[in-house]
Amino acid sequence: MGKIEGRTLKNVPRSNSEDDTFDTLLNPILVVEVLSSSTAAYDRGEKFEHYKQLASLEEYILISQDRVHIEHYRRQDARWFHNTFQHLEDLLPLASIECEVPLRAIYRRVVRNAS
């Protein structure tokens, strides 16, 4: 097992070594997508179905860029559970990396007059 800042990693990160950039992680535990109108259906559908095949993936996050709206999918055993967050006061729990992120921080430069 590898270590990052004193934490033991569940899996040592593996990259695609077919090229020199090593920019494709083969065993992510968390994937975050920022939705656009042209890719939202694909990100929620076919792309998510592909990601579900990754044994390492524990969480999949979809972030709307035009309103406060985050979809959180979390795998527990063989089932996927879904939660939606729509308020700046909400905290997004990321159990796979043991942290919570305030939506206010995610949307800090996106939402005008955030209260």
N, CA, C and O of each residue as an XYZ file, in Angstrom:
460
protein
N       0.834     -1.193      0.000
C       0.000      0.000      0.000
C       0.870      1.245      0.000
O       1.958      1.244      0.577
N       0.404      2.296     -0.636
C       1.130      3.551     -0.677
C       0.670      4.492      0.409
O      -0.300      4.202      1.109
N       1.345      5.614      0.564
C       0.964      6.595      1.583
C       0.913      7.985      0.985
O       1.741      8.345      0.149
N      -0.065      8.761      1.418
C      -0.170     10.173      1.071
C      -0.446     10.910      2.362
O      -1.440     10.630      3.033
N       0.418     11.852      2.724
C       0.252     12.677      3.910
C      -0.191     11.862      5.122
O      -1.131     12.242      5.821
N       0.481     10.750      5.368
C       0.213      9.961      6.553
C      -0.958      9.005      6.439
O      -1.218      8.245      7.372
N      -1.677      9.021      5.315
C      -2.795      8.100      5.135
C      -2.368      6.942      4.259
O      -1.607      7.120      3.308
N      -2.844      5.789      4.572
C      -2.561      4.615      3.754
C      -3.564      4.562      2.613
O      -4.771      4.656      2.833
N      -3.066      4.414      1.408
C      -3.940      4.310      0.247
C      -4.512      2.904      0.178
O      -3.845      1.931      0.529
N      -5.758      2.809     -0.280
C      -6.380      1.505     -0.456
C      -5.723      0.764     -1.607
O      -5.540     -0.452     -1.549
N      -5.375      1.487     -2.635
C      -4.725      0.918     -3.817
C      -3.622      1.866     -4.253
O      -3.798      3.083     -4.204
N      -2.528      1.343     -4.663
C      -1.477      2.188     -5.233
C      -1.977      2.657     -6.588
O      -2.404      1.833     -7.397
N      -1.937      3.967     -6.864
C      -2.425      4.471     -8.145
C      -1.695      3.822     -9.318
O      -0.469      3.711     -9.323
N      -2.478      3.395    -10.316
C      -1.930      2.826    -11.537
C      -2.317      3.735    -12.693
O      -3.462      4.177    -12.789
N      -1.358      4.012    -13.567
C      -1.596      4.869    -14.724
C      -1.424      4.086    -16.006
O      -0.789      3.032    -16.040
N      -2.005      4.630    -17.056
C      -1.842      4.051    -18.385
C      -0.437      4.393    -18.854
O      -0.112      5.570    -19.010
N       0.383      3.411    -19.075
C       1.779      3.661    -19.448
C       2.020      3.514    -20.946
O       3.161      3.369    -21.385
N       0.932      3.552    -21.737
C       1.102      3.424    -23.179
C       1.716      4.673    -23.811
O       2.212      4.622    -24.936
N       1.682      5.771    -23.100
C       2.320      6.987    -23.606
C       3.183      7.580    -22.492
O       3.264      7.027    -21.396
N       3.809      8.681    -22.779
C       4.733      9.282    -21.816
C       4.063     10.232    -20.830
O       4.731     10.735    -19.926
N       2.752     10.497    -20.974
C       2.123     11.490    -20.115
C       1.586     10.934    -18.810
O       1.460     11.678    -17.837
N       1.265      9.647    -18.759
C       0.730      9.031    -17.554
C      -0.447      9.829    -16.981
O      -0.510     10.066    -15.775
N      -1.384     10.244    -17.854
C      -2.496     11.080    -17.410
C      -3.821     10.335    -17.262
O      -4.860     10.960    -17.046
N      -3.794      9.025    -17.375
C      -5.009      8.233    -17.233
C      -4.867      7.301    -16.042
O      -4.103      6.336    -16.076
N      -5.613      7.604    -14.989
C      -5.591      6.773    -13.788
C      -6.516      5.581    -14.010
O      -7.681      5.755    -14.366
N      -6.008      4.391    -13.803
C      -6.760      3.174    -14.087
C      -7.578      2.668    -12.902
O      -8.471      1.840    -13.079
N      -7.283      3.153    -11.702
C      -7.988      2.660    -10.523
C      -8.421      3.799     -9.583
O      -8.036      3.814     -8.414
N      -9.218      4.750    -10.090
C      -9.646      5.859     -9.221
C     -10.643      5.379     -8.168
O     -11.385      4.423     -8.394
N     -10.652      6.049     -7.021
C     -11.679      5.765     -6.023
C     -12.770      6.839     -6.072
O     -13.878      6.629     -5.577
N     -12.449      7.992     -6.670
C     -13.376      9.119     -6.754
C     -13.233      9.760     -8.126
O     -12.120     10.029     -8.578
N     -14.368     10.007     -8.792
C     -14.367     10.722    -10.066
C     -15.339     11.885     -9.925
O     -16.467     11.711     -9.464
N     -14.886     13.087    -10.331
C     -15.717     14.288    -10.289
C     -15.838     14.830    -11.705
O     -14.837     15.025    -12.394
N     -17.079     15.073    -12.133
C     -17.345     15.629    -13.452
C     -18.087     16.949    -13.280
O     -19.016     17.039    -12.478
N     -17.683     17.970    -14.025
C     -18.426     19.223    -14.099
C     -19.280     19.127    -15.348
O     -18.771     18.972    -16.457
N     -20.587     19.222    -15.151
C     -21.526     19.018    -16.245
C     -21.625     20.236    -17.158
O     -21.526     21.379    -16.711
N     -21.818     19.970    -18.427
C     -22.172     21.008    -19.387
C     -23.432     20.541    -20.093
O     -23.758     19.354    -20.056
N     -24.131     21.440    -20.724
C     -25.379     21.045    -21.382
C     -25.135     20.013    -22.474
O     -26.009     19.190    -22.750
N     -23.972     20.041    -23.094
C     -23.693     19.110    -24.187
C     -23.237     17.721    -23.704
O     -23.293     16.762    -24.475
N     -22.794     17.599    -22.465
C     -22.286     16.299    -21.991
C     -23.066     15.711    -20.821
O     -22.789     14.579    -20.425
N     -24.023     16.427    -20.255
C     -24.706     15.981    -19.038
C     -25.369     14.611    -19.195
O     -25.220     13.750    -18.328
N     -26.089     14.406    -20.280
C     -26.774     13.120    -20.476
C     -25.766     11.981    -20.577
O     -25.979     10.913    -20.004
N     -24.678     12.199    -21.298
C     -23.632     11.178    -21.439
C     -22.968     10.897    -20.090
O     -22.737      9.738    -19.746
N     -22.659     11.958    -19.319
C     -22.007     11.785    -18.018
C     -22.885     11.004    -17.047
O     -22.380     10.192    -16.272
N     -24.203     11.244    -17.084
C     -25.133     10.539    -16.191
C     -25.422      9.116    -16.664
O     -25.747      8.245    -15.857
N     -25.307      8.886    -17.950
C     -25.701      7.605    -18.519
C     -24.550      6.704    -18.890
O     -24.016      5.976    -18.054
N     -24.172      6.760    -20.156
C     -23.178      5.828    -20.688
C     -21.827      5.916    -19.977
O     -21.217      4.889    -19.680
N     -21.361      7.123    -19.706
C     -20.060      7.267    -19.033
C     -20.103      6.657    -17.634
O     -19.173      5.960    -17.227
N     -21.191      6.923    -16.894
C     -21.318      6.369    -15.554
C     -21.368      4.842    -15.613
O     -20.798      4.175    -14.749
N     -22.033      4.288    -16.607
C     -22.076      2.828    -16.753
C     -20.668      2.260    -16.947
O     -20.349      1.194    -16.420
N     -19.831      2.970    -17.702
C     -18.435      2.541    -17.868
C     -17.682      2.628    -16.538
O     -16.961      1.702    -16.164
N     -17.854      3.744    -15.829
C     -17.170      3.912    -14.547
C     -17.578      2.842    -13.541
O     -16.750      2.399    -12.746
N     -18.832      2.423    -13.563
C     -19.307      1.403    -12.625
C     -18.533      0.094    -12.762
O     -18.501     -0.709    -11.829
N     -17.921     -0.119    -13.900
C     -17.149     -1.344    -14.130
C     -15.796     -1.314    -13.416
O     -15.151     -2.355    -13.289
N     -15.361     -0.156    -12.954
C     -14.089     -0.033    -12.240
C     -14.274     -0.499    -10.796
O     -14.987      0.139    -10.022
N     -13.648     -1.585    -10.444
C     -13.795     -2.145     -9.094
C     -13.330     -1.172     -8.014
O     -13.827     -1.215     -6.889
N     -12.388     -0.301     -8.344
C     -11.832      0.629     -7.361
C     -12.755      1.808     -7.066
O     -12.641      2.421     -6.004
N     -13.674      2.141     -7.989
C     -14.477      3.363     -7.860
C     -15.493      3.246     -6.727
O     -16.304      2.320     -6.693
N     -15.434      4.202     -5.801
C     -16.350      4.245     -4.671
C     -17.352      5.380     -4.779
O     -18.479      5.262     -4.299
N     -16.942      6.505     -5.421
C     -17.829      7.665     -5.504
C     -17.731      8.327     -6.864
O     -16.665      8.382     -7.476
N     -18.875      8.832     -7.327
C     -18.968      9.547     -8.595
C     -19.767     10.814     -8.318
O     -20.889     10.750     -7.814
N     -19.187     11.965     -8.648
C     -19.776     13.261     -8.342
C     -20.027     14.016     -9.640
O     -19.140     14.122    -10.487
N     -21.251     14.543     -9.792
C     -21.611     15.358    -10.948
C     -21.971     16.750    -10.443
O     -22.878     16.909     -9.626
N     -21.249     17.757    -10.938
C     -21.438     19.128    -10.476
C     -22.029     19.967    -11.597
O     -21.462     20.055    -12.686
N     -23.174     20.584    -11.320
C     -23.785     21.498    -12.275
C     -23.013     22.810    -12.250
O     -22.632     23.294    -11.184
N     -22.785     23.379    -13.421
C     -22.028     24.630    -13.462
C     -22.925     25.860    -13.529
O     -22.434     26.979    -13.381
N     -24.228     25.684    -13.750
C     -25.093     26.852    -13.900
C     -26.084     27.043    -12.761
O     -26.874     27.987    -12.784
N     -26.054     26.156    -11.759
C     -26.900     26.281    -10.571
C     -26.293     25.429     -9.470
O     -25.463     24.560     -9.738
N     -26.700     25.672     -8.244
C     -26.208     24.877     -7.127
C     -26.929     23.534     -7.170
O     -28.085     23.415     -6.763
N     -26.219     22.532     -7.670
C     -26.805     21.202     -7.817
C     -25.673     20.190     -7.999
O     -24.953     20.215     -8.998
N     -25.532     19.308     -7.022
C     -24.504     18.275     -7.072
C     -25.164     16.924     -6.866
O     -25.939     16.732     -5.929
N     -24.846     15.987     -7.756
C     -25.321     14.617     -7.634
C     -24.166     13.766     -7.118
O     -23.065     13.783     -7.668
N     -24.440     13.030     -6.063
C     -23.411     12.229     -5.395
C     -23.833     10.768     -5.441
O     -24.876     10.400     -4.900
N     -23.027      9.943     -6.084
C     -23.272      8.507     -6.153
C     -22.187      7.814     -5.345
O     -21.000      8.103     -5.500
N     -22.605      6.899     -4.483
C     -21.642      6.190     -3.630
C     -21.936      4.695     -3.668
O     -23.068      4.254     -3.470
N     -20.882      3.936     -3.930
C     -21.027      2.476     -3.957
C     -20.874      1.918     -2.546
O     -19.943      2.255     -1.815
N     -21.810      1.065     -2.196
C     -21.711      0.300     -0.950
C     -21.979     -1.144     -1.339
O     -23.074     -1.506     -1.771
N     -20.949     -1.950     -1.173
C     -20.983     -3.330     -1.647
C     -21.248     -3.298     -3.156
O     -20.462     -2.702     -3.892
N     -22.312     -3.911     -3.630
C     -22.569     -3.956     -5.073
C     -23.641     -2.958     -5.501
O     -24.027     -2.942     -6.670
N     -24.131     -2.123     -4.581
C     -25.203     -1.174     -4.893
C     -24.685      0.252     -4.918
O     -23.746      0.598     -4.202
N     -25.312      1.081     -5.757
C     -25.002      2.504     -5.839
C     -26.142      3.292     -5.203
O     -27.313      3.054     -5.496
N     -25.785      4.239     -4.322
C     -26.760      5.088     -3.654
C     -26.569      6.520     -4.149
O     -25.448      6.956     -4.409
N     -27.679      7.240     -4.274
C     -27.676      8.582     -4.866
C     -28.199      9.613     -3.868
O     -29.214      9.391     -3.207
N     -27.499     10.736     -3.766
C     -27.944     11.894     -2.991
C     -27.775     13.140     -3.845
O     -26.889     13.210     -4.696
N     -28.630     14.112     -3.608
C     -28.538     15.385     -4.319
C     -28.346     16.497     -3.295
O     -28.976     16.496     -2.237
N     -27.470     17.445     -3.620
C     -27.195     18.589     -2.752
C     -27.486     19.858     -3.552
O     -26.985     20.023     -4.664
N     -28.309     20.768     -2.974
C     -28.750     21.938     -3.721
C     -28.664     23.235     -2.938
O     -29.173     24.260     -3.393
N     -28.039     23.218     -1.783
C     -27.975     24.418     -0.946
C     -26.520     24.749     -0.623
O     -25.719     23.858     -0.340
N     -26.193     26.024     -0.668
C     -24.821     26.450     -0.379
C     -24.390     26.071      1.037
O     -23.194     25.959      1.307
N     -25.341     25.873      1.934
C     -25.024     25.505      3.315
C     -24.695     24.019      3.459
O     -24.193     23.599      4.502
N     -24.969     23.225      2.437
C     -24.730     21.781      2.495
C     -23.242     21.456      2.496
O     -22.415     22.233      2.018
N     -22.927     20.297      3.042
C     -21.582     19.735      2.982
C     -21.639     18.491      2.108
O     -22.516     17.644      2.277
N     -20.702     18.385      1.174
C     -20.605     17.214      0.307
C     -19.681     16.203      0.980
O     -18.477     16.442      1.075
N     -20.223     15.075      1.449
C     -19.373     14.080      2.107
C     -18.649     13.220      1.076
O     -19.275     12.655      0.179
N     -17.351     13.124      1.206
C     -16.535     12.288      0.330
C     -15.862     11.233      1.199
O     -14.715     11.387      1.617
N     -16.593     10.174      1.455
C     -16.111      9.125      2.360
C     -14.867      8.444      1.823
O     -14.012      8.007      2.594
N     -14.760      8.352      0.504
C     -13.623      7.640     -0.091
C     -12.290      8.308      0.217
O     -11.254      7.643      0.246
N     -12.309      9.609      0.445
C     -11.072     10.326      0.778
C     -11.161     10.983      2.153
O     -10.332     11.818      2.514
N     -12.184     10.588      2.910
C     -12.349     11.009      4.300
C     -12.369     12.522      4.466
O     -11.595     13.079      5.246
N     -13.262     13.188      3.726
C     -13.401     14.627      3.924
C     -14.804     15.078      3.544
O     -15.568     14.329      2.934
N     -15.128     16.306      3.911
C     -16.370     16.956      3.526
C     -16.006     18.284      2.887
O     -15.092     18.973      3.339
N     -16.727     18.636      1.834
C     -16.455     19.891      1.129
C     -17.718     20.742      1.164
O     -18.776     20.282      0.733
N     -17.633     21.973      1.668
C     -18.802     22.851      1.655
C     -19.166     23.233      0.217
O     -18.293     23.573     -0.581
N     -20.456     23.174     -0.104
C     -20.875     23.596     -1.442
C     -20.516     25.052     -1.689
O     -20.232     25.449     -2.819
N     -20.532     25.838     -0.632
C     -20.149     27.255     -0.765
C     -18.737     27.376     -1.344
O     -18.471     28.287     -2.127
N     -17.841     26.480     -0.973
C     -16.469     26.514     -1.501
C     -16.435     26.079     -2.963
O     -15.677     26.630     -3.761
N     -17.257     25.091     -3.314
C     -17.296     24.615     -4.693
C     -17.821     25.701     -5.620
O     -17.312     25.884     -6.726
N     -18.845     26.424     -5.162
C     -19.503     27.432     -5.997
C     -19.042     28.856     -5.696
O     -19.695     29.815     -6.107
N     -17.954     28.999     -5.002
C     -17.467     30.312     -4.568
C     -17.366     31.316     -5.711
O     -17.781     32.463     -5.550
N     -16.837     30.923     -6.833
C     -16.651     31.867     -7.940
C     -17.688     31.697     -9.041
O     -17.573     32.287    -10.115
N     -18.700     30.884     -8.762
C     -19.717     30.605     -9.779
C     -21.017     31.320     -9.472
O     -21.614     31.934    -10.356
N     -21.461     31.245     -8.221
C     -22.757     31.789     -7.839
C     -22.584     33.215     -7.350
O     -21.826     33.478     -6.417
N     -23.287     34.117     -7.981
C     -23.234     35.522     -7.563
C     -24.184     35.735     -6.378
O     -25.226     35.087     -6.274
N     -23.809     36.632     -5.512
C     -24.629     36.971     -4.352
C     -24.987     35.751     -3.514
O     -26.110     35.625     -3.027
N     -24.017     34.853     -3.351
C     -24.253     33.666     -2.540
C     -24.470     34.063     -1.095
O     -23.712     34.857     -0.538
N     -25.507     33.508     -0.491
C     -25.772     33.826      0.907
C     -25.880     32.575      1.733
O     -26.102     32.651      2.942
